[in-house]
Amino acid sequence: MNKTVKMILLVVGIILVIYGIYTLIAPEASVGIGDLSIEAQDNDNSYITIALGIASVALSFLGGKKS
């Protein structure tokens, strides 16, 4: 792998990990009525996004090394 592809994989991987963590933490929907506040969250896709980001970062470091 050349350096350009490795750099793209690294940047995309970091962005995917940050976005996955953000979607894991931030609530999707919230409703507030007076003192009552309800938040709903669906985190299934954020785990997949984080895993893809970690895989992309790992490929950028390991891909194409000569033994």
DSSP file (Angstrom, degrees, kcal/mol; ACC not computed):
  #  RESIDUE AA STRUCTURE BP1 BP2  ACC     N-H-->O    O-->H-N    N-H-->O    O-->H-N    TCO  KAPPA ALPHA  PHI   PSI    X-CA   Y-CA   Z-CA
    1    1 A M              0   0    0      0, 0.0     2,-0.1     0, 0.0     0, 0.0   0.000 360.0 360.0 360.0 138.0    0.0    0.0    0.0
    2    2 A N     >  -     0   0    0      1,-0.1     4,-1.9     4,-0.0     3,-0.2  -0.358 360.0-102.2 -84.5 172.0    1.3    3.4   -0.8
    3    3 A K  H  > S+     0   0    0      1,-0.2     4,-2.3     2,-0.2     5,-0.2   0.813 117.0  58.2 -65.5 -32.0    1.5    6.3    1.7
    4    4 A T  H  > S+     0   0    0      2,-0.2     4,-2.3     1,-0.2    -1,-0.2   0.925 107.7  45.5 -65.5 -44.4   -1.6    8.1    0.3
    5    5 A V  H  > S+     0   0    0      1,-0.2     4,-2.5     2,-0.2    -1,-0.2   0.903 112.8  51.3 -66.1 -40.6   -3.9    5.1    0.8
    6    6 A K  H  X S+     0   0    0     -4,-1.9     4,-2.2     1,-0.2    -2,-0.2   0.909 110.7  48.5 -61.9 -41.7   -2.5    4.6    4.3
    7    7 A M  H  X S+     0   0    0     -4,-2.3     4,-2.5     2,-0.2    -2,-0.2   0.897 111.2  49.9 -66.7 -40.3   -3.1    8.2    5.2
    8    8 A I  H  X S+     0   0    0     -4,-2.3     4,-2.7     2,-0.2     5,-0.3   0.922 111.3  49.2 -64.1 -43.8   -6.7    8.1    3.9
    9    9 A L  H  X S+     0   0    0     -4,-2.5     4,-2.3     1,-0.2    -2,-0.2   0.895 111.8  49.6 -61.6 -40.0   -7.4    4.9    5.9
   10   10 A L  H  X S+     0   0    0     -4,-2.2     4,-2.3     2,-0.2    -2,-0.2   0.933 113.4  44.3 -65.4 -46.6   -6.0    6.6    9.0
   11   11 A V  H  X S+     0   0    0     -4,-2.5     4,-2.3     2,-0.2    -2,-0.2   0.926 115.5  47.3 -65.5 -45.4   -8.1    9.8    8.6
   12   12 A V  H  X S+     0   0    0     -4,-2.7     4,-2.5     1,-0.2    -1,-0.2   0.897 111.9  51.6 -63.4 -40.0  -11.3    7.9    7.8
   13   13 A G  H  X S+     0   0    0     -4,-2.3     4,-2.2    -5,-0.3    -2,-0.2   0.912 110.2  47.6 -63.0 -43.7  -10.7    5.5   10.7
   14   14 A I  H  X S+     0   0    0     -4,-2.3     4,-2.4     2,-0.2    -2,-0.2   0.910 112.7  49.4 -64.4 -42.0  -10.2    8.3   13.2
   15   15 A I  H  X S+     0   0    0     -4,-2.3     4,-2.7     1,-0.2     5,-0.2   0.912 111.0  49.9 -63.8 -42.1  -13.3   10.1   11.9
   16   16 A L  H  X S+     0   0    0     -4,-2.5     4,-2.5     2,-0.2    -2,-0.2   0.900 111.2  48.5 -64.3 -40.5  -15.4    6.9   12.1
   17   17 A V  H  X S+     0   0    0     -4,-2.2     4,-2.3     2,-0.2     5,-0.2   0.931 113.7  46.4 -65.5 -44.8  -14.3    6.3   15.7
   18   18 A I  H  X S+     0   0    0     -4,-2.4     4,-2.3     1,-0.2    -2,-0.2   0.922 114.6  47.2 -63.7 -43.9  -15.1    9.9   16.8
   19   19 A Y  H  X S+     0   0    0     -4,-2.7     4,-2.5     2,-0.2    -1,-0.2   0.893 111.6  51.5 -64.9 -39.5  -18.5    9.8   15.0
   20   20 A G  H  X S+     0   0    0     -4,-2.5     4,-1.4    -5,-0.2    -2,-0.2   0.907 111.0  46.9 -64.4 -41.9  -19.3    6.4   16.6
   21   21 A I  H  X S+     0   0    0     -4,-2.3     4,-1.8     2,-0.2    -1,-0.2   0.895 111.6  52.2 -66.4 -39.3  -18.4    7.6   20.1
   22   22 A Y  H  X S+     0   0    0     -4,-2.3     4,-3.0     1,-0.2    -2,-0.2   0.929 110.9  46.0 -62.2 -45.3  -20.5   10.8   19.5
   23   23 A T  H  < S+     0   0    0     -4,-2.5    -1,-0.2     1,-0.2    -2,-0.2   0.767 110.6  55.2 -70.4 -23.1  -23.5    8.9   18.4
   24   24 A L  H  < S+     0   0    0     -4,-1.4    -1,-0.2    -5,-0.2    -2,-0.2   0.857 118.1  33.0 -72.7 -35.9  -23.1    6.5   21.4
   25   25 A I  H  < S+     0   0    0     -4,-1.8    -2,-0.2    -3,-0.1    -3,-0.2   0.892 103.2  78.0 -89.0 -44.7  -23.1    9.4   23.9
   26   26 A A  S  < S-     0   0    0     -4,-3.0     2,-0.1    -5,-0.2     0, 0.0  -0.467  82.5-120.1 -73.6 133.7  -25.5   11.9   22.3
   27   27 A P        -     0   0    0      0, 0.0    14,-0.2     0, 0.0     3,-0.1  -0.456  10.8-146.6 -71.8 145.2  -29.2   11.2   22.7
   28   28 A E  S    S+     0   0    0     12,-1.3     2,-0.4     1,-0.3    13,-0.2   0.910  79.5   9.1 -76.9 -44.4  -31.2   10.8   19.5
   29   29 A A  E     -A   40   0A   0     11,-1.7    11,-2.9     2,-0.0     2,-0.4  -0.998  63.5-178.7-140.5 140.9  -34.5   12.2   20.7
   30   30 A S  E     -A   39   0A   0     -2,-0.4     2,-0.4     9,-0.2     9,-0.2  -1.000   6.9-165.7-141.4 143.2  -35.5   14.0   23.9
   31   31 A V  E     -A   38   0A   0      7,-2.9     7,-3.0    -2,-0.4     2,-0.5  -0.993   6.8-170.0-127.7 131.2  -38.8   15.4   25.1
   32   32 A G  E     +A   37   0A   0     -2,-0.4     2,-0.5     5,-0.2     5,-0.2  -0.980  10.8 174.2-127.9 126.0  -39.1   17.8   27.9
   33   33 A I  E >   -A   36   0A   0      3,-2.9     3,-2.1    -2,-0.5     2,-0.3  -0.928  67.9 -57.0-127.6 104.8  -42.4   18.8   29.6
   34   34 A G  T 3  S-     0   0    0     -2,-0.5     0, 0.0     1,-0.3     0, 0.0  -0.460 122.6 -14.2  63.7-123.4  -41.8   21.0   32.6
   35   35 A D  T 3  S+     0   0    0     -2,-0.3     2,-0.4    -3,-0.1    -1,-0.3   0.603 119.2  93.9 -86.4 -13.0  -39.6   19.1   35.0
   36   36 A L  E <   +A   33   0A   0     -3,-2.1    -3,-2.9     2,-0.0     2,-0.4  -0.685  52.0 178.7 -85.8 128.6  -40.1   15.8   33.2
   37   37 A S  E     -A   32   0A   0     -2,-0.4     2,-0.4    -5,-0.2    -5,-0.2  -0.997   7.4-171.1-133.6 130.3  -37.5   14.9   30.6
   38   38 A I  E     -A   31   0A   0     -7,-3.0    -7,-2.9    -2,-0.4     2,-0.4  -0.979   2.3-170.9-123.7 131.0  -37.4   11.7   28.5
   39   39 A E  E     -A   30   0A   0     -2,-0.4     2,-0.4    -9,-0.2    -9,-0.2  -0.973   4.0-161.8-122.7 137.3  -34.5   10.7   26.2
   40   40 A A  E     -A   29   0A   0    -11,-2.9   -11,-1.7    -2,-0.4   -12,-1.3  -0.930  10.5-178.7-118.1 142.4  -34.4    7.8   23.8
   41   41 A Q        -     0   0    0     -2,-0.4     2,-0.5   -14,-0.2   -17,-0.1  -1.000  18.9-169.5-144.2 138.4  -31.3    6.3   22.3
   42   42 A D        +     0   0    0     -2,-0.4     3,-0.3   -19,-0.2     4,-0.2  -0.936  12.5 173.3-126.6 106.3  -30.6    3.5   19.8
   43   43 A N     >  +     0   0    0     -2,-0.5     4,-1.2     1,-0.2     3,-0.2   0.258  45.6 104.9-101.1  11.4  -26.9    2.6   19.9
   44   44 A D  H  > S+     0   0    0      1,-0.2     4,-1.0     2,-0.2     3,-0.3   0.911  83.8  44.9 -62.1 -44.0  -26.7   -0.4   17.6
   45   45 A N  H  > S+     0   0    0     -3,-0.3     4,-2.1     1,-0.2    -1,-0.2   0.771 103.8  64.1 -73.3 -24.9  -25.2    1.4   14.6
   46   46 A S  H  > S+     0   0    0      1,-0.2     4,-2.3    -3,-0.2    -1,-0.2   0.861  99.1  53.4 -69.4 -33.3  -22.6    3.3   16.7
   47   47 A Y  H  X S+     0   0    0     -4,-1.2     4,-2.1    -3,-0.3    -1,-0.2   0.893 109.9  48.3 -65.6 -38.7  -20.9    0.0   17.7
   48   48 A I  H  X S+     0   0    0     -4,-1.0     4,-2.4     2,-0.2    -2,-0.2   0.899 111.0  50.8 -66.6 -41.0  -20.6   -0.9   14.0
   49   49 A T  H  X S+     0   0    0     -4,-2.1     4,-2.1     2,-0.2    -2,-0.2   0.907 110.8  48.1 -63.9 -42.7  -19.2    2.5   13.2
   50   50 A I  H  X S+     0   0    0     -4,-2.3     4,-2.3     2,-0.2    -1,-0.2   0.908 111.5  50.6 -64.7 -41.8  -16.6    2.3   16.0
   51   51 A A  H  X S+     0   0    0     -4,-2.1     4,-2.3     1,-0.2    -2,-0.2   0.902 110.5  48.7 -63.8 -41.6  -15.5   -1.2   14.9
   52   52 A L  H  X S+     0   0    0     -4,-2.4     4,-2.2     2,-0.2    -1,-0.2   0.884 110.9  51.4 -65.2 -37.8  -15.1   -0.1   11.3
   53   53 A G  H  X S+     0   0    0     -4,-2.1     4,-2.2     2,-0.2    -2,-0.2   0.912 110.6  47.3 -64.8 -42.7  -13.1    2.9   12.4
   54   54 A I  H  X S+     0   0    0     -4,-2.3     4,-2.4     1,-0.2    -2,-0.2   0.896 112.1  50.6 -66.0 -39.9  -10.8    0.7   14.5
   55   55 A A  H  X S+     0   0    0     -4,-2.3     4,-2.3     2,-0.2    -1,-0.2   0.894 110.1  50.2 -64.1 -39.5  -10.4   -1.8   11.6
   56   56 A S  H  X S+     0   0    0     -4,-2.2     4,-1.8     2,-0.2    -2,-0.2   0.905 111.3  47.6 -66.4 -41.9   -9.5    1.1    9.2
   57   57 A V  H  X S+     0   0    0     -4,-2.2     4,-1.4     2,-0.2    -2,-0.2   0.910 111.9  50.7 -64.8 -41.4   -6.9    2.5   11.6
   58   58 A A  H  X S+     0   0    0     -4,-2.4     4,-2.7     1,-0.2     5,-0.3   0.901 109.7  50.2 -63.8 -40.9   -5.4   -1.0   12.1
   59   59 A L  H  X S+     0   0    0     -4,-2.3     4,-2.5     1,-0.2    -1,-0.2   0.856 106.1  56.3 -65.6 -34.3   -5.2   -1.5    8.3
   60   60 A S  H  < S+     0   0    0     -4,-1.8    -1,-0.2     1,-0.2    -2,-0.2   0.849 115.4  37.5 -67.1 -31.6   -3.4    1.8    7.9
   61   61 A F  H  < S+     0   0    0     -4,-1.4    -2,-0.2    -3,-0.2    -1,-0.2   0.846 128.8  30.7 -85.5 -35.7   -0.7    0.7   10.3
   62   62 A L  H >< S+     0   0    0     -4,-2.7     3,-1.3    -5,-0.2    -3,-0.2   0.726  90.9 107.1 -97.1 -24.2   -0.4   -3.0    9.3
   63   63 A G  T 3< S+     0   0    0     -4,-2.5   -57,-0.0    -5,-0.3    -4,-0.0  -0.347  88.6   1.7 -67.7 129.1   -1.3   -2.9    5.6
   64   64 A G  T 3  S+     0   0    0      1,-0.2     2,-0.3    -2,-0.1    -1,-0.2   0.596  80.3 153.3  80.7  12.2    1.5   -3.4    3.1
   65   65 A K    <   -     0   0    0     -3,-1.3     2,-0.4     1,-0.0    -1,-0.2  -0.567  40.6-131.1 -74.7 137.2    4.4   -3.9    5.5
   66   66 A K              0   0    0     -2,-0.3    -1,-0.0     1,-0.1     0, 0.0  -0.719 360.0 360.0 -90.8 138.1    7.2   -6.0    4.0
   67   67 A S              0   0    0     -2,-0.4    -1,-0.1     0, 0.0    -2,-0.0   0.457 360.0 360.0 -87.0 360.0    8.5   -8.9    6.0
